[in-house]
Structures are given as structure tokens and as C-alpha cells.
Amino acid sequence: MKNIVIFGAPGSGKGTQSALLVEKYGFKHISTGDVLRNEIAGGSELGKTARTYIDDGKLIPDELMIEILASVYDGLGQTEGVIFDGFPRTIPQAEALKEMLAKRGGQVDAMLELDVPEAMLVERLVERGKTSGRADDNEATIRKRLDVYTRQTAPLIDWYEHEGKRHAVKGYGSLEEINAALCAVIDAL
Ligand code: AMP
């Protein structure tokens, strides 16, 4: 059973590439952004809390996010592997994930980093905003999210490098090319 973190800035293609990996390997996919958006759509208390952060381009507090992640993970059942998409986003979340998996006899097997230049990220997200219906896919919130990524999430690159888990791939070009680069890493695990 493999635990794989797919990592990158907003708009780097984590969701798109996760879907391709799920199809190829039969892994399960945890997108914390999707989990939160489902809570919002369902009108739960958690959704109401999450919305105030998401619409403002900010991160949900670590403690709450870690609790949500553990509960989703434990609800997955038997699987060949799990892809974590959008989690961890801070060093405390990465530490909590490591601890959570260790308690269950596992570990993060790889962190797959999608590298995309910032100008391309903005362009992709603005384009996505035309059809995604996501309140946070507007240019002002996109800039905030990229700033949050740089300050709070990008430090995880060094963190996972230090753990010996980081594998960076070029996150632009054709979907097939990017997918092939990710599969090469997974096949070598
Ligand atoms: P995403 O769909 O991954 O781009 O996530 C959309 C929004 O959900 C983010 O901008 C955050 O507000 C929130 N979110 C998703 N995952 C996390 C996380 N691991 N920690 C904190 N906030 C998160």
C-alpha cells in the first residue's frame, strides 16, 4: 500500500494528474479541497467555517484540517494506494501526516512535485475560473492563494527533500508527458 503526496502550487495540475493516476493504478484520491467544497455544498457547520477561509484564499487552520484528513483516510477501506492532493500544505500538516501514517504502520512513499512557472499558473487558474464555478478562481483571490503557497506551502519542498521523498517533475507540456514522468517515479518505488 503506497501513500503518495502530489504537490504543487494552485493550478499546477494536481487534480488532473491525480485522476490519471487513480485510473492507472486504482489508487484512492483524497483532495482536501474537494472534501471542503463538498462540506460547503452540503451546508454543514464545517462547510460554513471552511467557506470563510476558502473564499478569502486562506488556509483552514492546521488542527481542523489534520482532524478531517485522518477521518477521511480511515474511511477509505482497502486500497492499493492513496494519493494526497492538497494536503499537506504546511509543515505542521506534513509532520502530522508522517505521524498519522506511522501509527498505522505506513509512511509517505513519495512526494511528487509538479513544477510550473508562476505566470503559467495565473493563466491556467483564470482560464479555469471561467468554467469551474469556484469562488476562489478569480484573479485577486488567485494572487492571494499563490502568495499563501509561497509563504506557507513551498517550504515543504525542502522538508520532503530532507526526508528523501521529493521527486520533482516538469508540470507543463502535454498531459501524457507529465503523466509519464509521474508514473516513472511510482513504478520505481
Ligand atoms: P484546493 O482545491 O486544493 O486548491 O483547495 C482550495 C482551498 O481549500 C484552499 O485555498 C484552502 O482554503 C482550502 N484547503 C484545501 N486543502 C487544505 C489544507 N491541506 N490546509 C488548509 N486549507 C486547505
Residues whose N, C-alpha, C, O or C-beta is under 5 A from the ligand:
A	BS01	AMP	T32 G33 D34 L36 Y53 I54 G57 K58 L59 I60 M65 G86 F87 P88 R89
